[in-house]
Amino acid sequence: MHALRRSSVKFDSNLDEKLFSKELESDGVKIVVSVHSYNNGAKKLQLVRETRDAEGNWRFGKLGRLTKTEVEGILPLINEALGHM
């Protein structure tokens, strides 16, 4: 297994292409399943949890642990995302 290397090159959002994105929303929480390719590189799956702040805006949060219901809800989205990888 290769060791992870950190590059000193800055992230350029213009090079990050979103190939797929779907979300599961329930009780003020949203889990986003997406596939991205950076600079035409490998296609990678991204899972993000978002919650609403006091003003009702979506805010990024660490995905952390998932409930059984959340896993059951995002599995079809992950399977769909695989078709874009």
Residue pairs with C-beta under 8 A, 6 or more apart in sequence:
12 39
15 38
15 39
16 36
16 37
16 38
17 36
17 37
17 38
17 40
18 34
18 35
18 36
19 34
19 35
19 36
19 37
19 43
19 84
20 33
20 34
20 35
20 80
20 81
20 84
21 32
21 33
21 34
21 35
22 32
22 33
22 34
22 77
22 80
22 81
23 30
23 31
23 32
23 33
23 77
24 30
24 31
24 33
24 70
24 73
24 74
24 77
26 69
26 70
26 73
28 51
28 52
29 49
29 50
29 51
30 49
30 50
30 51
30 58
31 47
31 48
31 49
31 50
31 63
31 66
31 70
31 73
31 74
32 46
32 47
32 48
32 49
32 50
33 45
33 46
33 47
33 74
33 77
33 78
33 80
33 81
34 45
34 46
34 48
34 81
35 43
35 44
35 45
35 46
35 81
35 84
35 85
36 43
36 44
36 46
37 43
37 44
38 44
43 84
43 85
44 85
45 78
45 81
45 85
47 63
47 74
48 60
48 63
49 60
49 61
49 62
49 63
49 64
50 58
50 59
50 60
50 61
51 58
51 59
51 61
52 58
52 59
53 59
66 74
